[in-house]
Amino acid sequence: MANLFSQDESPEREGESKRPLADRVRPRTLDEVIGQDDLLGEGGPLARLIKDGQARALVFWGPPGTGKTTLGLIIADQDDSKFVHLSAATSGVKEVRGALKESREKFRRTDQRDLLFIDEIHRFNKAQQDVLLPFLEEGSIKFIGATTENPSFELNSAILSRCQVFVFEKLDHEQVIRLVKNALEDERGLGGEFGITEEALETIASFSDGDARRALNLLELSAKLVEDEDKIENSVVENAAQRKSLDYDKGGEEHYNIISALHKTIRNSSPDASLYWLARMLEGGEDPIFIARRLVRVASEDVGLANSQALQVAVAAKQAVELIGKPECDLALAQAVIYLSLAPKSNAIYKAYSKAKKDVEESENQPVPKELRNAPTDLMKEEGYGEGYQYAHNLDEKTADLQVFPENLQGRRYYFPTESGEEKRMKELMQKWIEKRNKKGKGSKEGGE
C-alpha cells in the first residue's frame, strides 16, 4: 500500500501532513486560484480591487467550496492584515463585537486594519448584523461577509449599501479536473505519489458538483484507500464516495430555485425535465408534502379547466404522500408530475381571479344587489331584500334576468376560457349564456382586459 507521506519527514513536515489536503493546497496568490474567472481574470473587478488594495468591505455570495475563504486569506496576506476568521454558526455577537473593538484600537494606534471574515453571515439575524455598521462607517476594519444564501434576503440594507457584493460560481467540470491534477502533483499535496485514471478523474469531478473542497476531500480519501499500486482507479473513488452528496438546502435559496424549476418545467409541458427536478428535491431530502402542495397549486394555476381531472390527480398525490409517506410516495408524486406536464394548459382561472381580486382591492365595495339577498325576516322583506329574484331552475333557459354585480361593476367579465382541452367546450357554453343575456339587455363588460 502506498504511503501518502515518506517516513523521513521532519516534525514540521509531519505536522503539515496531518492537515486536510484541501487546506494544504489552498491557493496562496491570485495566480494559483482556479475558477471565478469573471471576477479574478484579467480586468476582473475583484482582482482589480485586491491588486489596488481597495478591498475594504465585501460580501462573497456563492456555494460552498468556491474559494470565498481562500480569497479572504489572499486579501489579508497582500495587505499585511491580520485575518480574523469567525463563523456565525459557532460565534455570537459578543465575539464579533470584541474583534471589531480590537481592530478599532489597533487602527487608532497604528493606522492598520484587521480583516474580519465572517463565514455564514446569513445565520446572524438583521438586528445582530447591525453591530457591524458603526465600524464599517468609520472604516476601522476591513470586512468580508461570506454567505451561501441570497444577500438580498438575508442581509439588511444598511450592510449591503456599505459593501460590494461579488457572486461566486461553482467550478466547472474542467476546472475541478485541473484542481485535482494540481493536488496530485503539488508538494504540499500528494507530491506525485499517485497516478489516477481518466475515469476516476471524471467521477471525482461529477461527484464534487463544482465544490473544490468536496473534490479534494474525495481525492484524499481515495488515496488512503489505494492498495497494492500507486494509481487511483475509478472503483476506489466510487468506494470512497459511497453516495453523492447532493447540493440541496431545504431552508435555503436552492430550495426555492428548484421548486421554481419544477413548476416552470411542468408549465412548459416538459415531463422529463420535471421528473429530474422532482428527483433533485426528493433525493436531497425535501419534505414530499411541500412538493405535493405545490402540485395542487400547479393544477389550478397552469392546467385549470383545460383538464378538470388535473386537480383531482394532484390532490390524490397529496393524499398518497400523507397515507404512505416516503420513500414509497415518490412514485405517486412522479405520476402527478407527468400527468400535469402532459395535460393541456390554461391560465384562464389564474387570470380571472387576479382581475376579480383587483376589482375588490381597487374599486368601491358597493352593497350586494337586493335581489340577491335572502329575506328571512319580515323587516328584510319590507326593505326589498330578495325582491325580483328568479329561481333559475324554474326557467326554460335556466338563467334569469338578474343584477348579479354591484352597480359599479355591472356586466363585468373575468373568465375568458381558452381553446385548450376542455375549456374549448366551456368557451362555447359561456358564449351561449352571454348571447342569451345580451338579448335581455344584460350585456357583459370585459373587466381587466
N, C-alpha and C positions, 0 to 999 in steps of 0.2 A: 504493500500500500504506500503510495507517495506521501511524503511529508509536506505539509504546507510551508514549513519553515525549517531551515537547516539546524543541525544540532550545535553548531559552534557559534551561535548568535551571542552578541553581547547582551548584558542585562537590559540595556536601553532598547535594543532591537527586540528582545523578547517581550518587553512591556508594550512596545509598539504593536507587536503581532497579536496581542490579545484584544486590541480594539477591533470593532467590526470593520469588515472590508470597505463598506460604504463610507465610513469615516476616514479610513486610512488613505483612500484615493480621492478624497474630496478635492476639487479644483482649488488652487491657491491664487490663480490670476484669471483675468477675463479670458485670456487666450486659451486656457485649459477647459473652459466651460463648454459643454456640449448641449445644444438646444437653445431656445429663446433667441433665435437669430434676428427676429424683428426688433427685439429690444437691445440686443448686445452686438449685433453685426455692425458692419461699417456704417457709420452715421446713425446708428440706433439711439433712440432718446435716452435710455437708461445708461448705455455705455458713455455717452457724452457727459451726462451728469456725474458719473463716477470719475471719469478722467479729469473733469474740471474741478473736482472736489466740491460739487454743489448738491450732493445727495444728502439733504438735511432732514426732510420729513416725507416719508414714503409709505405707501400701502402696497404690499405684494399680494395679489389675489390669484390663486390657482390651485390645482390639485396637489396632493402630496407628491414628494419626490421629483419636483420640477426645478429645484435649485434656489428656493427662496432663502433658506438659511445660509446656503453657500454664498449667495450674493451679499448677504449681510456681513459675513465674515470678510469677504474680499474688500468691501467698502471700508470696514473698520481698519483693516490692515493697511490699505492705501492711505487713509487719512491719519494713521497712527493713533486711532481712538481705542479706548477700552471697550471691548464688546461685552455688553451686559445682556445675557440671554434669559428671559423669563417666559413662562408659558401660562396663559390664562387658565389652562386646565389644572395646573398644580399650584399656582401662585395667586395670592389675593391682592387687593388694592393696597394693603399695608406694605407689601414688598415693592410694589410699583412706586408708591409714594417715596419709600426710602431710597430707591435707586435714582429717582428724579431729584430729590433734595441733595443727594451726594454729588450728582453731576452738576447741579447748580453751584454748589460750594466750590467744586474744582474749577468750573468755568470762571467764577469770580476771582479765584486766586491765580489761575494760570492761563486763562483765555482758551483752554482746551475743553472740548465737549466729549463726554462718553457717548457711545451709540447704544441706545436701549432698543433691543429687539424683542418684541412681544409676539410669541407664537400663539396661534389660535385666538387672536384678539376678539373674534366674534363671540367667544364664550363670556366676555365681560358684557354686562348689560349697559345700556346707553348712559345711565347715571354713573356707573363705575368708570366708563370711558372719560367722563368729564375731568377726572383727576389730571389728565394729560394736558388739558387746554392751557393753563397759565404758563407751563413750561415750554410748550410749543410756541406760544405767543411771544415770549421773551427770548426764545432761541437759545436757551441754556443747555439744550440737549439735542443730539441727533436721534431720530426716531424712525424705526421701521415696524409696522404692524403687518404680520403675515396672517392670511385667512384663506380657508378653503371655501368660504361662503361669500355670496354676493355682498360687497360692502355697501351697496345702495340700500340694502335692507338691514344689515347688521351693524353698521357704524353710524354714529349720529352725524348730522350735517355739519356741525361745528368742527369735528375731526376731519371730515372729508374736505372741507373748504381750506384746511391748512396743510393738506397732504396731496402729493401727486400719486395717483393710482396707476400701477402697472399690472397688466394681466399676463400671467404665466400660463403657457400651454403645455399639455402633455408632450413628452418626447415622441417623435415619430419612430416607426419601425427601424429605419436605418440608423437613426441616432442611438437607439438602445443597443443595437449590434456593435456600433463603434465604441460605445461606452464599455461594453463587456470585453471587447478585444483589448482596449486600453488597460483595463483592470487585470487582465491575464498577463500582460507584459510588464506593467509598471512595477518597479522595485518595491514601491510602497504597498503594492497589491499582492498578486500571486507570483510575480517575478519570473515569469516564463517557465514555471514548474509544470504547467499543464497545457496540453493542446485541447481542442474542442472540435467536434464535428459541426458541419453546417446545419444539420438537422437540430442539434442541441441548441445552437445559437438562435435558430428560428423559434424554438419552443420557449426559450427564455424571453425573447422579445414579445412573443404572443402572451405569455402568462403575466408579464410585467405591466401590460396596459399603459405603457408610456411613463411608468413610475421608475425613476432611476434607482432609488433606494431598494425597491422591491426586486429589480433585476439583479442588483449586486448582492443582495441577501440570498437570492436563489442560486447565483453563481457560487457564492461562498459555501453554502450548504452542499451543493453538488460536488464541489472539490473535496469536501470532507468525506463524501460517500464513495469516492472513486476507489476501486480495488484492483490490484494486480497490474494496472498500467497507468500511464500518466496522461490519459486522454479522457475528456468528459464526453461520454456518449449520451444520446438522447434518452435512453432508458433511465440513466442516472438522474437526469434533470426531471423527468416525469415522476420518478420516485420521490425526489426532493420536494417537488411542487405539491404532490398529492391532489390538491384541488385548487383551481384558480380562485384567487381572492378577487371577488367582484367589486368593481368601483361603483358602489351604491350606498348612499347615505339616506336612511329613511326620514331623517329630520332636516336634511339639507337641500341645497339647490338642485342636486341631481335628481332627487325625489320628484321635484316639480318639473324638471326638464323632461324626464322620461314619461311621466304620466301625460304631459303635453304631447310628446311624440306619439304615444299610444292613441290618444284621442284624435290627433290630426291624421294619422295613417288610416284609422277606421273611416274617418270622414272622407278620405281620399280613395276609398274602396280598394285598399292595398292589404289583403289578408295576410300575406307572408310577412310583410314588414310589421304589421300589427302583432302577429304572433311573436316576433323577435322581441319587440319592446315589452310585451307581456312577460315573456320568459326572463328578460333582464330584471324586471321588478320582482317576480316571484322567487327567482333563484338568488336575488340579492337580499331576500328576507322581508319584503314588503308584506304588510297585513293584507290578505286577499279580500277582506271586506271593504277596504278602501278602494280597491280596483273595481269590485262589484258595484259599489255606489256610483263610480264614475261611468260605468257602462249603462246604468239606468239613466243617467243624465244624457249620455250619447244617444240612447234610443229615442228620447223625446226631442233633443236639440237638432240632431243631424239626420235622423230617419223619419221620425214623426209619423204622420198618417200616410206617408208613401208606402209604409208596410206596417199595418196596425198590429202585427204579431211581434214586432221588434221589442216593444216594451215588455210584453209578456215573457219573451225569451230572457231579457236582461234581469227581470225580477226573479225568474226561475233560477237563474245562475246565482243570484244573491242568496236565495233560499238554500241552494245546494251548498254554498260556502258555509252557511250557518248550520246546516244539517250534518255534513261530514268533515268539515274543517280541512286543514292542509296536512299532507300534500295531495290528498285524494281529490280535493276540489279543483285542482289545476285544470283538469280536462273540461269541467263544466264552464270555467272561465274561457278556456280556449274555444269551446263550442260557441259561446256567446260572441266572442270577438270575431270569429269567422262569419257568423250569421250577420252581425251588424255591418261588417266590412262589405259583404256582398249584397246587402239589402239596397233597394232603390233609396235615394237620398232626397230629403226635403227639409229645408229650414223654415218652412212657412209658419209652423207653430211658434218657433222662436221669434220670428219677425212680428207675428201677430200679437203675441203677449207683450213684446217690447213697445209696440205702438200703444196698446191699451194702458200699459204702465205709465208711459209718457203723458198720456192724456190725464190720468189720475193725478200725476205729480204736478202738471203744469197748467191744467185748466181748472176753472171753478168747479168744486164738487157740489153740483146742484142736487136738489131733492129727487128721490125716486118718483117717477110719474105716478099719479094717484091710481090710475087703472091697474098698475102692477102691485099695489099694496093690498095686503089682507085686511079684512074689516071684521075682526071677531067681536067688536062691541057696537052697540047702537050709536054711541058718540062718533066712532070712527066712520060708520056708515053715513051719518049726518054730515061729516066733513068731506064726504065724497070719496073715501077710500074704496077702491075696487070698482068704482063706477065706470061702466063702459067695458069692463073686461069680458073677453070672449074666450071660452074654453076651446082650444084649437081642435081637440079630438071630436068635437061635435060639428065641425065644419067640413064640408065636402073637400075643400082644398087643403085642409089640415094646417092652415095658417091664418091668423086673424089680423085685422087691420088695427094694430095696437101701437101706441107710442112706447117703444121699448128702450129708448135712451133718455137721459135728461135733455131738457130743451136745447142747451148749448151744443150738444153733440148729436143732434137728431140726424139719422141717416148715416152715421159713421160706419166705415168698414175697416177691419184689421186683418182678417184672414183671407189670403189670396192663394188658394191651392195651386200647386204646380202641375205639370203634365206627367210627373214621375209616379210610377206604380199606382197604388190605389187612389192617390189624390186626383188622378185624372177623372175618375168617376165622381169624386166629391166636388170637383170643379163644375161638372155638368149639373149636379144636384143644386149647388149654390146658385148657379146661373138661372136655373128653373125657378127657384123661390124668389130671386131678385126680380125677375121679369113679372111674376105674379104680383109682387108688392108694387112695382112701378105702375102697373095698370090701376092700382088702387091709390096712386098718388103718394106712395111712401118710398120714394127713390133713395138710393144709398150714396153716401159720400165716401171717397176712398181716403180714410183717415191715415195720415202719416206718409202717404205716397208722394 
